[in-house]
Amino acid sequence: MSAFMHHPEHFAAVVGSVYRNVGGHGATSPDCDLAYAVDPHTLGAMGYYRARVERWGAMHDSEIVVCILQTENARSVAIRYKEEPETFSPVTNAQIDRWEFKPLSDAEALMALDSIEFQSCESKDWQETEACRLIQRMRGHLTHRLTRGCDTWSITEPPKDTEGLIRLC
């Protein structure tokens, strides 16, 4: 397996689209329950995230979410190739806002989010990271939106209009 560092625009697209698609305007919107992961006290306890935030100064909540995802992506690449984590450009709120105004579809955002996870999961502690928890939350929001109106929790009947059909192979 290989790992690579996603372009900053990839992170902006995913975070901006998720925020827009769940009806929020940033991670602390009441409609978007990502806020727990960007609490400054929680963030302060995580050394490698805190160092990035301190270097960049004050950040909006959505920028912090991107910072967490970028940092974990860089850490994963470093673990995979046994080198120091790459430096990366911070994503600005303006970049994220562009994607809030013209978001990816839910399916596109879900696929892009899966790619972030795939490129960020090289560490042994991946399942315990804030990035993993954020991705799970975002995936839950997107999956909920994609499956609204589906009633497939318990399937008890065959598909309609299939009686008499047979496989010809």
Secondary structure in CASP SS format (residue, H / E / C, confidence):
PFRMAT SS
TARGET T0000
AUTHOR 0000-0000-0000
METHOD secondary structure of the structure
MODEL  1
M C 1.00
S C 1.00
A C 1.00
F C 1.00
M C 1.00
H C 1.00
H C 1.00
P H 1.00
E H 1.00
H H 1.00
F H 1.00
A H 1.00
A H 1.00
V H 1.00
V H 1.00
G H 1.00
S H 1.00
V H 1.00
Y H 1.00
R H 1.00
N H 1.00
V C 1.00
G C 1.00
G C 1.00
H C 1.00
G C 1.00
A C 1.00
T C 1.00
S C 1.00
P C 1.00
D C 1.00
C C 1.00
D C 1.00
L C 1.00
A H 1.00
Y H 1.00
A H 1.00
V H 1.00
D C 1.00
P H 1.00
H H 1.00
T H 1.00
L H 1.00
G H 1.00
A C 1.00
M C 1.00
G H 1.00
Y H 1.00
Y H 1.00
R H 1.00
A H 1.00
R H 1.00
V H 1.00
E H 1.00
R H 1.00
W H 1.00
G C 1.00
A C 1.00
M C 1.00
H C 1.00
D H 1.00
S H 1.00
E H 1.00
I H 1.00
V H 1.00
V H 1.00
C H 1.00
I H 1.00
L H 1.00
Q H 1.00
T H 1.00
E H 1.00
N H 1.00
A H 1.00
R H 1.00
S H 1.00
V H 1.00
A H 1.00
I H 1.00
R H 1.00
Y H 1.00
K C 1.00
E C 1.00
E C 1.00
P C 1.00
E C 1.00
T C 1.00
F C 1.00
S C 1.00
P C 1.00
V C 1.00
T C 1.00
N H 1.00
A H 1.00
Q H 1.00
I H 1.00
D H 1.00
R H 1.00
W H 1.00
E H 1.00
F H 1.00
K C 1.00
P C 1.00
L C 1.00
S C 1.00
D H 1.00
A H 1.00
E H 1.00
A H 1.00
L H 1.00
M H 1.00
A H 1.00
L H 1.00
D H 1.00
S H 1.00
I H 1.00
E H 1.00
F H 1.00
Q H 1.00
S H 1.00
C C 1.00
E C 1.00
S C 1.00
K C 1.00
D C 1.00
W H 1.00
Q H 1.00
E H 1.00
T C 1.00
E H 1.00
A H 1.00
C H 1.00
R H 1.00
L H 1.00
I H 1.00
Q H 1.00
R H 1.00
M H 1.00
R H 1.00
G H 1.00
H H 1.00
L H 1.00
T H 1.00
H H 1.00
R H 1.00
L H 1.00
T H 1.00
R C 1.00
G C 1.00
C C 1.00
D C 1.00
T C 1.00
W C 1.00
S C 1.00
I C 1.00
T C 1.00
E C 1.00
P C 1.00
P C 1.00
K C 1.00
D C 1.00
T C 1.00
E C 1.00
G C 1.00
L C 1.00
I C 1.00
R C 1.00
L C 1.00
C C 1.00
END
